[in-house]
């Protein structure tokens, strides 16, 4: 499972034709029980252990990966992201949050 942003970065690289996979073999030391449980988890999900580990590593490094991609897209050594703050549609944010909480509370099974 790719994180959303990790998947987006891979898709962008693929579309630009700059994504080349070079695999390396690594050795790590982890708790045996954690490793066995992780392998069973990957098996149940139908994912190779190495692919799942890569996904987890990408998710952990998502900010660095995003910075790298933005820098490569801008072609410079720095970039500035300009976002306008979102304005709530009608009412105060606290009122909207209360409505959402009330709706969620009504859907929780006990």
N, C-alpha and C positions, 0 to 999 in steps of 0.2 A: 504494500500500500504506500503510494507516494503521498507526501503531504501536498496539499493543494498548490502551494507556492513552488515546492520542489518539482512537481509535475509540470507546472507552467514553465519553469526555467528549462527543463529538459525539452519541452515542446518547442520553445523559442530557439534553442540551440539546434534542434533537429530541423526546423523550418529554415534556418539560416545555413544549414549544411556544415556546421562547425563542430558537431558533436561526434567524437570518436571515442569508443570505449577501449581502454587498455586495462586489462585485469592484472592484479598482483596477488600473489599468495602471501598471506600474513599468518602469524602465530600470535595468539593472545591467551592470557590466563584468566579464566572466569570460574566462579563457583560451579561445581559439577551439577548440583541440583538446578541452579538457574539455567545452565546450558541445556540440560535435558528438557526442562519445561519449555524453553524457548524453541527448541527443535520440534517438540510436539505441537506447539502453537503454530509454527510455520507450516507444518504438515497438515494440520486441520484447515488452515486457510488456503492450502494449495500453492504456497509460495516457497521458493528456494530460500534456505537460510541466508545465503550470501546476498540475495536480493533484498530480503527484509532488513538485514544489517545495513546495507547501502542506503535504503530508504530512511532508516532511523538516523544514520549519520547525516544525510542531507537535511532532514528535518531539524536536527540539532544545529546545523550550520546555515540555516536558511537566510539569516541576515547577511552573512558574509557572501553567500552565493548571489543574493539579490544585489548587493553592492557591486560585486564583480560584473554581473550582467549589465547593470545600469551604466557602469563605467565603460564597458565595451561598446554599448549602444551609443553613448554620447561621444565616444572617441576622445575623451579628455581624462584628466587626472582627478577631476571632481565633478560633482553634479549637485543640483538643487532641485528638490521635489517641492512643488507648490500646490497645496491643497486648500480648497475653501472649506471652512467648517460647515458641517451639515446643520441645517435648521429644521427643528421638528415641525411637522405639519399640524397646526392647531393644538393649543394647550401647552402646558408646561411639561417638561420631560418627566418630572416626578409623577405627574398624573398619568402619563402614558405607561410608565414603569409599574405603577400600582395596578392599572387595568391588566397589563400583561401578567403580573403575579397572580391576580385574582383568577384570570382565565386558566393559568397553569395549575393553580391549586384545585380548581374544579375538575381537572383532568387526571389528577394523581389518584391511582387506585390505592386503597388501604387494605 
